[in-house]
C-alpha cells in the first residue's frame, strides 16, 4: 500500500492568469509568493495559506487541467509507489528537476487515478522561513482538503483505500469522505460524468470568520453556492463560493478528528440534510440529488 502523509497543493489551469491571481489574493485571501526554490515564475502564480512555500498555483493553461499533490515519506517510498502503480497498469511519469522545483518539492511522480484525475506523489515539500501573512483577514489557518470528481465511486474508493492509504470516515450516498490522518477527510469523491478537482477547502479559525467572509463575498459580488451551514458528517461549519473557471472554494472550521481507527464509517442518504444539518441547500451539481 502507498502511504500518504498529507495533501500538499493544487495546480489549476486558467485562461485568465492575472484575473485568477487577483481573485486568489483579494477574494480568497491567500498570500502571493515568488516561485518556489530556484524555479522561474513563468506563466504560473503561486499562493500560500500556511507554513509551506505554496499550497495553490494557477498556471496559464486549460481550465480543466487540475493536479493535486500528496506527500509520501521518502525517496524509497516514492520509488516503491511508482513500481506499484506501474504494476497495476497506471502510467507513471517521473517529474524533471525543473518541474519538481516549480512544485516546491525535492522530487515527484505523476499518474492518474481510475477516473483520470491527475495526482502527484512528492517528497520533501519546501517550507517557508517566513510567517504566513494573508492578503486579507479571512482567518485562514491552512489548506486542508479537496473534493475530487469520480466517474465510478465504488471503484475509486477501492483504489484510494486499497492502493493508496486513505480510510473511509463516512459516506453520503456513494460518495466516500476519506482521511489520511486523523482529520475527518482530506479527499472526498463525488460522482460526476468527468474527472477534475470539484472543490478546494481552506480551514479558518472560527465561525466568526465564516460569517464575516459570507458578508464580504456578497458585498463583492461573489456567488455563494452553499451555506453558511454545518456538515453532519464532519461537524464542520462552512461556506462554499464560486471562483475562477467555475472552481468552488470552501472555508470551514471545527472539522471532527477520528481518533479511533476501529470507528466504522456511517452511511448518510444522498439528500440535502446529509450535506447540511442547518437547512442550507447546495447549488453545486455534485451535491444535488
C-alpha positions as CSV (number, residue, x, y, z in Angstrom):
1,X,0.0,0.0,0.0
2,X,1.2,3.5,-0.8
3,X,1.2,5.5,2.4
4,X,0.1,9.2,2.0
5,X,1.3,11.7,4.6
6,X,-0.6,14.8,3.7
7,X,-2.1,16.8,0.9
8,X,0.3,19.4,-0.3
9,X,-1.0,21.6,-3.1
10,X,-3.4,22.1,-6.0
11,X,-2.4,23.2,-9.5
12,X,-5.2,24.8,-11.6
13,X,-5.1,25.8,-15.2
14,X,-6.8,29.1,-16.3
15,X,-7.1,31.2,-19.4
16,X,-7.1,34.4,-17.4
17,X,-4.0,34.1,-15.2
18,X,-4.0,37.7,-13.9
19,X,-7.7,37.5,-13.1
20,X,-7.3,34.2,-11.2
21,X,-4.3,35.6,-9.4
22,X,-6.2,38.7,-8.4
23,X,-9.1,36.6,-7.1
24,X,-6.8,34.3,-5.1
25,X,-5.3,37.4,-3.4
26,X,-8.1,39.8,-3.0
27,X,-11.1,37.5,-2.5
28,X,-9.8,34.2,-1.3
29,X,-7.3,35.9,0.9
30,X,-4.1,33.9,0.1
31,X,-0.6,35.3,0.3
32,X,1.1,35.7,-3.1
33,X,4.6,34.4,-3.2
34,X,7.5,34.1,-5.6
35,X,8.1,30.9,-7.5
36,X,9.3,28.1,-5.1
37,X,13.0,27.4,-4.7
38,X,15.1,28.3,-7.6
39,X,12.4,27.8,-10.2
40,X,11.3,30.5,-12.6
41,X,7.9,32.1,-12.2
42,X,7.0,32.0,-15.9
43,X,3.3,31.6,-16.6
44,X,2.4,30.4,-13.0
45,X,1.2,32.4,-10.0
46,X,1.8,30.9,-6.5
47,X,0.0,31.4,-3.2
48,X,0.4,30.1,0.3
49,X,-2.1,29.6,3.1
50,X,0.1,28.2,5.9
51,X,3.8,27.4,6.7
52,X,4.6,25.8,3.4
53,X,6.1,27.7,0.5
54,X,2.9,27.4,-1.5
55,X,-0.4,25.5,-1.5
56,X,-2.1,26.7,-4.6
57,X,-0.7,27.5,-8.1
58,X,-2.6,29.0,-11.0
59,X,-1.0,28.4,-14.4
60,X,-1.7,29.6,-17.9
61,X,-3.5,26.6,-19.4
62,X,-6.7,24.6,-19.9
63,X,-9.1,25.4,-17.1
64,X,-10.0,21.6,-16.9
65,X,-6.3,20.8,-16.2
66,X,-6.1,20.1,-12.4
67,X,-3.5,18.4,-10.3
68,X,-3.5,17.6,-6.6
69,X,-0.2,16.9,-4.9
70,X,0.3,14.5,-1.9
71,X,3.3,13.8,0.2
72,X,5.0,10.4,0.8
73,X,7.7,9.9,3.4
74,X,10.9,9.1,1.5
75,X,12.6,8.6,-1.9
76,X,12.4,4.8,-1.3
77,X,8.6,5.2,-0.8
78,X,8.3,7.3,-3.9
79,X,10.2,4.6,-5.9
80,X,8.1,1.8,-4.5
81,X,4.9,3.8,-5.2
82,X,6.0,4.2,-8.9
83,X,6.7,0.5,-9.2
84,X,3.4,-0.5,-7.6
85,X,1.3,1.9,-9.8
86,X,3.0,0.7,-12.9
87,X,2.4,-3.0,-11.9
88,X,-1.3,-2.1,-11.6
89,X,-1.3,-0.6,-15.1
90,X,-1.1,3.1,-14.2
91,X,1.2,5.1,-16.4
92,X,3.8,6.9,-14.2
93,X,5.8,9.9,-15.2
94,X,8.8,11.0,-13.2
95,X,9.0,14.7,-12.9
96,X,12.0,16.6,-14.1
97,X,14.2,18.6,-11.7
98,X,12.7,21.8,-13.1
99,X,9.2,20.6,-12.6
100,X,10.0,19.5,-9.1
101,X,11.4,22.9,-8.3
102,X,8.2,24.5,-9.7
103,X,6.2,22.4,-7.3
104,X,8.3,23.2,-4.3
105,X,9.3,19.6,-3.7
106,X,12.5,17.6,-4.0
107,X,11.1,15.0,-6.4
108,X,7.7,13.7,-7.6
109,X,5.9,11.3,-9.8
110,X,2.6,12.0,-11.6
111,X,-0.1,9.5,-12.5
112,X,-3.9,9.4,-13.0
113,X,-6.4,7.6,-10.8
114,X,-9.0,5.3,-12.4
115,X,-11.3,8.3,-13.2
116,X,-8.5,10.2,-14.8
117,X,-7.7,12.7,-12.1
118,X,-4.1,13.9,-12.2
119,X,-2.2,13.2,-9.0
120,X,1.4,14.0,-7.9
121,X,3.2,12.0,-5.2
122,X,6.1,14.1,-3.8
123,X,8.8,14.1,-1.2
124,X,10.3,16.9,0.9
125,X,7.9,19.8,0.3
126,X,9.5,23.2,0.8
127,X,8.5,25.2,3.9
128,X,8.9,28.9,4.2
129,X,11.2,30.6,6.7
130,X,8.6,33.5,7.0
131,X,5.4,33.7,8.9
132,X,2.3,33.3,6.7
133,X,0.9,36.8,6.1
134,X,-2.6,36.7,4.4
135,X,-3.7,39.3,2.0
136,X,-7.0,39.9,3.8
137,X,-8.3,38.9,7.2
138,X,-10.2,35.8,6.1
139,X,-9.0,33.9,9.2
140,X,-7.4,31.1,7.1
141,X,-5.2,28.7,9.0
142,X,-4.3,26.4,6.2
143,X,-5.1,24.4,3.1
144,X,-7.0,21.3,4.2
145,X,-8.8,19.1,1.6
146,X,-10.2,18.7,-1.9
147,X,-13.3,17.3,-3.4
148,X,-12.5,15.1,-6.4
149,X,-14.9,14.0,-9.2
150,X,-15.2,10.3,-9.7
151,X,-16.9,8.5,-12.7
152,X,-17.2,5.3,-10.6
153,X,-17.3,5.9,-6.8
154,X,-17.0,2.3,-5.6
155,X,-14.1,1.6,-8.0
156,X,-12.3,4.8,-7.0
157,X,-13.0,4.2,-3.3
158,X,-11.3,0.8,-3.6
159,X,-8.3,2.5,-5.4
160,X,-7.9,5.1,-2.7
161,X,-8.3,2.6,0.2
162,X,-6.5,-0.4,-1.2
163,X,-3.7,1.0,-3.4
164,X,-3.4,4.3,-1.5
165,X,-3.7,4.5,2.3
166,X,-6.9,6.5,2.6
167,X,-9.7,5.3,5.0
168,X,-13.4,5.9,4.8
169,X,-14.8,8.2,7.6
170,X,-18.3,8.4,6.3
171,X,-20.3,8.1,3.0
172,X,-23.1,10.3,1.6
173,X,-24.8,8.0,-0.9
174,X,-22.0,6.6,-3.0
175,X,-19.6,9.5,-2.1
176,X,-16.9,8.5,0.4
177,X,-15.2,11.0,2.7
178,X,-11.6,9.8,3.0
179,X,-9.0,10.5,5.7
180,X,-5.2,10.0,5.5
181,X,-4.6,11.1,9.1
182,X,-7.0,11.9,12.0
183,X,-8.7,14.8,10.1
184,X,-12.2,13.5,9.1
185,X,-11.4,13.9,5.4
186,X,-8.6,15.1,3.2
187,X,-10.3,13.8,0.0
188,X,-14.0,13.5,-0.9
189,X,-15.1,11.6,-4.0
190,X,-18.2,12.9,-5.7
191,X,-19.9,11.1,-8.6
192,X,-19.7,13.0,-11.9
193,X,-19.5,12.4,-15.6
194,X,-16.0,13.7,-15.9
195,X,-12.8,14.0,-13.7
196,X,-11.3,17.0,-12.0
197,X,-11.0,18.8,-8.7
198,X,-14.5,19.6,-7.6
199,X,-13.8,22.0,-4.7
200,X,-10.8,23.3,-2.7
201,X,-11.0,23.7,1.1
202,X,-9.2,26.1,3.4
203,X,-9.7,25.9,7.1
204,X,-10.4,29.1,9.1
205,X,-10.1,29.7,12.8
206,X,-13.7,30.1,13.9
207,X,-17.4,30.5,12.9
208,X,-17.0,34.3,13.0
209,X,-14.5,34.0,10.1
210,X,-17.1,32.1,8.0
211,X,-19.9,34.6,8.7
212,X,-17.5,37.6,8.1
213,X,-16.5,36.1,4.8
214,X,-20.1,35.4,3.8
215,X,-20.9,39.1,4.1
216,X,-17.6,40.0,2.4
217,X,-18.3,37.7,-0.6
218,X,-21.9,39.0,-1.1
219,X,-20.6,42.6,-0.9
220,X,-18.1,41.8,-3.6
221,X,-20.5,40.1,-6.0
222,X,-19.1,36.5,-5.4
223,X,-21.8,33.8,-5.7
224,X,-22.2,31.8,-2.6
225,X,-23.3,28.3,-3.7
226,X,-23.8,26.6,-0.3
227,X,-24.1,27.8,3.2
228,X,-23.3,29.1,5.7
229,X,-24.1,25.7,7.2
230,X,-22.8,22.7,9.1
231,X,-21.9,19.3,7.8
232,X,-23.4,16.4,9.8
233,X,-20.6,14.1,8.7
234,X,-17.5,16.1,9.9
235,X,-19.3,18.6,12.1
236,X,-17.5,21.4,10.2
237,X,-19.2,24.8,9.7
238,X,-18.8,26.0,6.2
239,X,-19.5,28.4,3.3
240,X,-18.8,27.4,-0.4
241,X,-18.4,30.0,-3.1
242,X,-17.6,30.3,-6.8
243,X,-14.1,31.1,-8.0
244,X,-12.4,31.5,-11.4
245,X,-13.3,29.0,-14.2
246,X,-16.1,27.6,-12.1
247,X,-13.9,26.2,-9.3
248,X,-15.6,26.0,-6.0
249,X,-13.8,27.2,-2.8
250,X,-14.8,26.4,0.7
251,X,-14.0,27.9,4.1
252,X,-14.7,25.7,7.1
253,X,-13.8,25.3,10.7
254,X,-14.4,22.7,13.5
255,X,-13.8,19.6,11.5
256,X,-14.0,16.4,13.5
257,X,-10.9,14.3,14.2
258,X,-11.2,10.5,14.0
259,X,-9.0,9.1,16.8
260,X,-10.4,5.6,17.0
261,X,-9.2,3.6,13.9
262,X,-11.8,1.0,14.7
263,X,-14.6,3.5,14.2
264,X,-16.9,2.4,11.5
265,X,-18.0,4.8,8.7
266,X,-21.6,6.0,8.8
267,X,-23.9,5.9,5.8
268,X,-25.9,9.0,5.0
269,X,-28.6,9.1,2.3
270,X,-27.8,11.4,-0.6
271,X,-30.1,14.3,0.2
272,X,-29.6,17.9,1.3
273,X,-29.9,17.2,5.0
274,X,-26.9,14.9,4.8
275,X,-24.8,17.8,3.5
276,X,-26.1,20.5,5.9
277,X,-27.8,20.0,9.3
278,X,-28.9,23.7,9.4
279,X,-31.0,23.5,6.3
280,X,-28.9,25.2,3.7
281,X,-29.4,23.8,0.2
282,X,-26.4,23.4,-2.1
283,X,-26.3,24.9,-5.6
284,X,-23.5,22.6,-6.6
285,X,-24.1,19.9,-9.2
286,X,-22.4,17.1,-7.4
287,X,-24.2,17.9,-4.2
288,X,-27.7,17.9,-5.6
289,X,-30.0,14.8,-5.5
